[in-house]
Amino acid sequence: MREIIKVGDVAMVVAQADDAASLARMLADDDAGHDRTGEPSATTTRVGGAGEVWRAVHPAWPPAAARRGDALLTRWLAQGRTAAWDTRHGVHLRRLTTRSSIGLLFPGQGSPARDSGGVLAEFLPAVAQLYQQADLDPLPPPDEPGPAVDTALAQPAIVTASLAARLALDAIGVPQGAVTVAVGHSLGELSALAWAGAVHDGDVVELARARGAIMSAHGVPGTAMASVAAAPDLVEQVRTLLIDSDDHVDHLDPEDHGSTGIRPRTWPAWVACRNGTEQTVVAGSRSGVDILVRALDVRGVRSMYLPVSHAFHTPMVEAAVEPLRRRLAHQRLGPVRRPVVSTVTGRFLGPDDDLRALLTRQITEPVYFMDAVHRAAAGVDAWVEVGPGRVLSKLAAQISGLPAVSVEAGSTSWRGLAGVVAMALALGLPVDLTAFGRPSDDPLAHPLGSAQSLGLIRPLRVGHSRVTSGKQRSTGPHLGR
């Protein structure tokens, strides 16, 4: 069976067969539901079934992308592959024998901060309502050059985007049972705890707003953060060499060993984020980071300064700890009801963990993202980044070797949601696109014009379930994922 699915302006082919040879023949048939010389034709064939099946997903348009997807899938099948993917181009192959599971990634401040819900808000009334209730301050476009966005504004915007991404997963019908674990990067741990039921969804944006305001007010000026293309252990080795040498001390700003409270015989730059096998974030005083970056550069390690306002996850934000502790003392926190691997400790959280202490420690301690992903990856088949941007999905794919995509909440592009739909279909999960049939503010308009002529998002359900034709619209912020 072969189905053409459209998500906004992204069209994809979903092909399914009982064995690899049948799937290869289907891919070789240029007439199987697609006109190679024109736009993809709309079909209503059910994609589903029970038991062992082979499933392939690839772009249906434009023709060059469709041919590339066909060729890649054909090569994988010829190589005897049973699971393969190219998430950048939306191509997936899976032999489905058991139920698939997904891990969620909740981003922090390294991701773009936007003040609106993008295409998700246009098509999902619940997302539009969410942003209205969040009442975010205006933010510049993420790609606009200029100073770093104040953390007091960025934190509530990123957490709101994560809530919006959860609403999108809820709208497309990803089963709750298919999501087995969550990992949140720094600020994203608040979003992960909300998913796990420890923080109420109605409280988490305000908690992020308070956290951002406290960190903004109590940070030390003259600081910096830089992303380093090296393993955390290598960066720590170079930092230790600087600590043991007096060669560079004269180049430090005198404030580094004065009013900042940094102890002698330490270096005023630290490993702030253990992000991946080839990515580490360092933070500290500007002069301390400069010298550490130069020492790494001599060893052939590339670095890039980050547009952030403070040296997060270092002793240089110690002044924010006590005000945050006081704020958390008044915050409703319940037990963790779903599996979360903390990036503060790199281990699973338990129902008896002191979350207030954890969230307080998080301010000055490093982020163990790589360690958390390693721990969580044992129980998942793929990752979905639940928020804005694609920072964590790229890192998680490198760390775990598993496919990873992002909803890219807040974006004006359909690329993110379409990538999630493609991967979910390849994993054999049910996907329901009826909620995206028409924009919430214009019942007649479609991103590409006429739905009838272009086959835009058919009112059907695909996966291990029956085709449905009823329209189901989201009416309010109900977060089921």
Buried (B, 14 or more C-beta within 10 A) or exposed (E): BBBBBBBBBBBBBBBBBEEBEEBBEBBEEEEBBBEEEEBBEBBEBBBBBEEEBBBBBBBBBEBEBBBBBBEBBBEBBEEEBEBBBBBEBBBBBBBBEEEBBBBBBBBBBBBBBBBBBBBBBBBBBBBBBBBEEBEBBEBEEBEEEEEEBBBBBBBBBBBBBBBBBBBBBBBBBBBEEBBBBBBBBBBBBBBBBBBBBBBEBEBBBEBBBBBBBBBBEBBBEBBBBBBBBBBBEBBBEBBEEBEEEEEBEEEBBEBBBEEBEBEEEBBBBBBBBBBBBBBBBBBBBBBBBBBBBEBBEEEEBEBEEBEBBBBBBBBBBBBBBEBBBEBBEEBEBEEBEBBBBBBBBBEBBEEEBEBBEBBBBBBBBBBBBBBBBBBBBEEBBBBBBBBBBBBBBBBBBBBBEBBBBBBBBBBEEBBBBBBBBBBBBBBBBBBBBBBBBBBBEEEEEBBBEEBEEBBBBBBBBBBBBEBEEEEBBBEEBEBEB
